[in-house]
Amino acid sequence: MYGQIFKEQPFDFTKHSTIGCGGVAKQAFYPKNEEETRFLLDKQPNGWVAVGNMSNVLPSDDGTDKTVICTKKLTEIQPSEDTVYVSAGVTSGALLRFMRDEGYGGAEFLAGIPCTVGGILYMNGGAGGKYIAELVDRVRIVRGGEILNLPANECEYFYKNSVFMRTNDFILGGNLRLKKAKKEDIEKSIKSWLDKRAHLPKGKSMGCVFKNPAGYSAGELIEKTGLKGLRIGGAKVSELHANFILNDKNATAREITSLIAIIKNAVYAQYGILLEEEIRYLK
Ligand SMILES: Cc1cc2nc3c(=O)[nH]c(=O)nc-3n(C[C@H](O)[C@H](O)[C@H](O)COP(=O)(O)OP(=O)(O)OC[C@H]3O[C@@H](n4cnc5c(N)ncnc54)[C@H](O)[C@@H]3O)c2cc1C
């Protein structure tokens, strides 16, 4: 049986996204378990879009006709013999607390990434050369109304890319290969990952806007074209890290998109390299 499913009407992207812009979706649902999720996915005449913490999405100023399915109430963490099942809505902070309290290591590089596990499994996110794909044993999804456990080798993981970008799968969670470790070591490792991020810009952003082209740093290429600090309306290229666009004065998605186009043109004109967005457009 289904309990009452929490619904938000409308769902305002400016309040929910880390970049703080965009229009609204007419409605969002927050399923608490797999049955509720599967039920909801099947019932949306205009389609659906899954969101976690909305930290890597640029929502359109026009909002969306789709129903938002937010994973934040899917919060199960279940250790088994050789893996730990982590539901899509578990945040990096909650997973790291579990790891520290229960003595599991391996995913400390997630410290400071403002993600949910569903979002990072979709994006194949990571830090310092480590990516979530390295820990994935299988990903549990809803595909065409069926629940499947997709083995890692079918997730088509490569740099900031996954099969989920090319399918319409809803990620319910993933089995991660975390290893038993000493609590002090885990704590130390989390702290050192957090220290490495201390220089990153603060404020409303989506993190890195562009992927690093093979052999280059997107941030360095943008910096060398002299675009640090460039502003359009309320959006500007961070002075600290040129791969970050900040919304510091009620920027619209259109202003951010214009800035993205200027950056791509300038880097292409100077280096012949076409930058590819890491962020996902939500419309
Ligand atoms: C300050 C800052 C620092 C950051 N640093 C890093 C970093 O170091 N490394 C890094 O990799 N990223 C970084 N990011 C980007 C971002 O945090 C990651 O990409 C993260 O994985 C996104 O997770 P999310 O839960 O916010 O996903 P969302 O932004 O909500 O979603 C991202 C995409 O995944 C899809 N999606 C989300 N959940 C599901 C689901 N359950 N099923 C199907 N599709 C789903 C969405 O539709 C969307 O297309 C940073 C962002 C910010 C704002």
The ligand as a Gaussian input file, in Angstrom:
#p B3LYP/6-31G(d) Opt

LIG

0 1
 C       29.950000      24.172000      -5.165000
 C       29.883000      22.939000      -6.038000
 C       30.963000      22.081000      -6.091000
 C       30.922000      20.926000      -6.896000
 N       31.997000      20.100000      -6.927000
 C       31.953000      18.979000      -7.674000
 C       33.061000      18.076000      -7.703000
 O       34.073000      18.257000      -7.043000
 N       32.961000      16.967000      -8.483000
 C       31.833000      16.692000      -9.225000
 O       31.793000      15.652000      -9.884000
 N       30.786000      17.525000      -9.215000
 C       30.804000      18.647000      -8.473000
 N       29.734000      19.499000      -8.453000
 C       28.567000      19.206000      -9.310000
 C       27.494000      18.346000      -8.643000
 O       27.529000      18.447000      -7.234000
 C       27.619000      16.874000      -9.048000
 O       27.490000      16.708000     -10.452000
 C       26.555000      15.983000      -8.391000
 O       26.816000      14.660000      -8.735000
 C       25.128000      16.319000      -8.760000
 O       24.301000      15.663000      -7.827000
 P       22.832000      16.184000      -7.529000
 O       22.199000      15.279000      -6.559000
 O       22.863000      17.619000      -7.174000
 O       22.175000      15.980000      -8.963000
 P       21.203000      16.984000      -9.731000
 O       21.934000      18.250000     -10.029000
 O       19.902000      17.068000      -9.047000
 O       21.021000      16.175000     -11.094000
 C       22.084000      16.046000     -12.004000
 C       21.580000      15.203000     -13.201000
 O       21.299000      13.898000     -12.729000
 C       19.939000      13.550000     -12.981000
 N       19.474000      12.783000     -11.830000
 C       19.618000      13.108000     -10.511000
 N       19.112000      12.126000      -9.738000
 C       18.637000      11.169000     -10.578000
 C       17.993000       9.913000     -10.386000
 N       17.719000       9.434000      -9.178000
 N       17.650000       9.180000     -11.483000
 C       17.919000       9.653000     -12.739000
 N       18.513000      10.826000     -12.976000
 C       18.892000      11.582000     -11.911000
 C       19.210000      14.886000     -13.134000
 O       18.039000      14.777000     -13.945000
 C       20.287000      15.744000     -13.791000
 O       20.322000      15.521000     -15.187000
 C       29.746000      20.653000      -7.655000
 C       28.638000      21.523000      -7.582000
 C       28.698000      22.661000      -6.784000
 C       27.495000      23.562000      -6.705000

